[in-house]
Amino acid sequence: MGNNNSSSKHKSKKIEFYKEIDNKPMDLEVEKELKYYIPNNYEDIDRLHMFHFFQRYLFQGNYSSPIEEGLMRGKYKVLDIGCGPGTWLLDLANKYEKSVFYGLDNNSVHPNEATDMFDGLPFPDDNFDFVHQDPMSFIIKADQWNFIISEMIRVTKPGGYVEILDIYFTLRGAGPILSKIYEAHNTSCLQRGVDMKIIPNLDKIIQSNQNTQIVYRDEKSYILGPNGGKVGMIKQDIFIGYHDNEVATENLSPFLGISKEEYKIMITKDLIEELKYTSPEFLLIRFWAKKN
Ligand SMILES: C[S@@+](CC[C@H](N)C(=O)[O-])C[C@H]1O[C@@H](n2cnc3c(N)ncnc32)[C@H](O)[C@@H]1O
């Protein structure tokens, strides 16, 4: 797994920071050279794996853009921004053996390999056939979306596709505990300049770029918790795991005006109890556009 053939084609200094994945069996030499970025925390990685299979199941596929033929034909160049442990990339690389896959992430076990998308994507213009991004709604600030999207479009070849997947909570069907947690999360995001309400309108930002005026949208809804069936239970595990970690506890308990211990009980007991009697609706939305 991993080779440097394509890397050597690019003279950009930062190119060595990306990992390229193909389907060759991994040998020790290659393994040493593999530039592989993973979050440091194994629970985060598990959650990202679970989320990957969750989104794939909901959409019945890993992407919505019409790229299957290109991927099958081969030499199709794919970039995943915020690739994390590379779950999405590896899933595609396994299926489309003749295409090439790149990922970048600012979170790395080796700090000198991390790449921050907010510095711009260190690739030449018109470089990839498909540029993809998984949920970043809690990360990208309101005034950064334009820049990130324009960078995605810049590095996409004319005729290639950009695609963004994100999560949106409609607030429909939520009980008081989930509403409070959401409100605290929302307030903490807004303090950092992150506005999750932008998500359902990302198509407008993509459309405002003169190279991607027609934007498509693919939306799936699900219910969080047991009333959403198996899908709802899987998402409940992901949701609880995300909110039960140290960072979330530290951040959100002051916004809720409760102690860390009370917060833990709220997430791991009270919320789980409430979800048995409520049906909160969330959306997964994919936006995709072809570059002129
Ligand atoms: C939802 S996860 C993506 C999961 C991944 N696509 C997968 O298949 O497992 C979002 C990722 O964005 C990364 N990220 C956050 N801020 C970033 C930044 N400024 N530049 C690059 N990556 C970033 C995080 O480290 C995290 O791995």
The ligand as an SDF file (V2000), in Angstrom:
LIG
                    3D

 27 29  0  0  0  0  0  0  0  0999 V2000
  -14.8630   13.7370    9.6070 C   0  0  0  0  0  0  0  0  0  0  0  0
  -13.1460   13.5180    9.6650 S   0  0  0  0  0  0  0  0  0  0  0  0
  -12.8120   12.8180    8.0820 C   0  0  0  0  0  0  0  0  0  0  0  0
  -12.8380   11.3120    8.0500 C   0  0  0  0  0  0  0  0  0  0  0  0
  -12.2000   10.6820    6.8380 C   0  0  0  0  0  0  0  0  0  0  0  0
  -12.6550   11.2260    5.5820 N   0  0  0  0  0  0  0  0  0  0  0  0
  -12.3230    9.1610    6.8460 C   0  0  0  0  0  0  0  0  0  0  0  0
  -12.6290    8.5730    5.8080 O   0  0  0  0  0  0  0  0  0  0  0  0
  -12.0990    8.5470    7.8920 O   0  0  0  0  0  0  0  0  0  0  0  0
  -12.5320   15.1490    9.4760 C   0  0  0  0  0  0  0  0  0  0  0  0
  -11.0220   15.2150    9.3960 C   0  0  0  0  0  0  0  0  0  0  0  0
  -10.6400   16.5640    9.1110 O   0  0  0  0  0  0  0  0  0  0  0  0
   -9.3700   16.7730    9.6900 C   0  0  0  0  0  0  0  0  0  0  0  0
   -9.0910   18.2110    9.7840 N   0  0  0  0  0  0  0  0  0  0  0  0
   -9.5370   19.0880   10.7090 C   0  0  0  0  0  0  0  0  0  0  0  0
   -9.0440   20.3260   10.4770 N   0  0  0  0  0  0  0  0  0  0  0  0
   -8.2500   20.2140    9.3820 C   0  0  0  0  0  0  0  0  0  0  0  0
   -7.4280   21.1420    8.6760 C   0  0  0  0  0  0  0  0  0  0  0  0
   -7.3500   22.4000    9.0720 N   0  0  0  0  0  0  0  0  0  0  0  0
   -6.7380   20.6990    7.5950 N   0  0  0  0  0  0  0  0  0  0  0  0
   -6.8150   19.4000    7.2130 C   0  0  0  0  0  0  0  0  0  0  0  0
   -7.5700   18.4680    7.8480 N   0  0  0  0  0  0  0  0  0  0  0  0
   -8.2800   18.8730    8.9220 C   0  0  0  0  0  0  0  0  0  0  0  0
   -9.4910   16.0690   11.0490 C   0  0  0  0  0  0  0  0  0  0  0  0
   -8.2180   15.7730   11.5840 O   0  0  0  0  0  0  0  0  0  0  0  0
  -10.2920   14.8220   10.6840 C   0  0  0  0  0  0  0  0  0  0  0  0
   -9.4410   13.7290   10.4360 O   0  0  0  0  0  0  0  0  0  0  0  0
  1  2  1  0
  2  3  1  0
  2 10  1  0
  3  4  1  0
  4  5  1  0
  5  6  1  0
  5  7  1  0
  7  8  2  0
  7  9  1  0
 10 11  1  0
 11 12  1  0
 11 26  1  0
 12 13  1  0
 13 14  1  0
 13 24  1  0
 14 15  1  0
 14 23  1  0
 15 16  2  0
 16 17  1  0
 17 18  1  0
 17 23  2  0
 18 19  1  0
 18 20  2  0
 20 21  1  0
 21 22  2  0
 22 23  1  0
 24 25  1  0
 24 26  1  0
 26 27  1  0
M  CHG  2   2   1   9  -1
M  END
$$$$
